[in-house]
């Protein structure tokens, strides 16, 4: 039995030697790199918003309104200047200037408008007494420290809350809320708040409540202005025996604001 197996193996060897060698595998294709490109948003001093895309060192695409303008790099003493479609887009640092090009012009004679990232574009709140603004309360506020448990102490909590929110310290702001929920600021490039004079303290079911008017303003990440107004309602327990110092502190129960139309 062993001899038969050995002879069979020897007979197969010449056949294997005459067979064609296996075809070589095709060379592996080099890995392609995807260049990530993102539109850069700007807010212009005339209120317009625009976006720019820089695919390479020689070209740019400028979206103004619903129209995209292809531009090419042009000679400049400083910064990067692009022209095309009767437009000139001149960037220096993170700012840009948009100007029209008149027929025959290589460099725009018009001064143009300055455009900046949404995080740098100023936005003003509505004036007190106007729609969306704080009440036009001309009663001077006391500069004395607010008494613990007073309505003014509640307003101070709201001021502190929005100071944290404006600086992006949402985790610290959340500690001033009953639900401990941090603000989601992903939609915003900047956000600010005005806090008005608190209303009267009212009691219900062993707790005290007070409403504090707020006006929010800033910019969305897309560059559009953001305006909202409403109130923050704060609660603390009544001065009942056995109440802990923590229970006696004002905390934000809810915030109700509506965006301006």
Secondary structure as UniProt FT lines:
FT   HELIX           2..18
FT   STRAND          40..44
FT   TURN            45..46
FT   STRAND          49..53
FT   STRAND          59..64
FT   TURN            65..66
FT   STRAND          67..74
FT   STRAND          80..84
FT   TURN            85..86
FT   STRAND          87..92
FT   TURN            93..94
FT   STRAND          95..100
FT   TURN            103..104
FT   STRAND          113..116
FT   HELIX           118..120
FT   TURN            128..129
FT   TURN            131..132
FT   TURN            148..149
FT   HELIX           151..166
FT   TURN            167..168
FT   HELIX           170..174
FT   TURN            175..176
FT   TURN            186..187
FT   STRAND          188..198
FT   STRAND          202..204
FT   TURN            205..206
FT   STRAND          207..220
FT   TURN            221..222
FT   STRAND          225..237
FT   TURN            241..242
FT   TURN            245..248
FT   STRAND          251..259
//
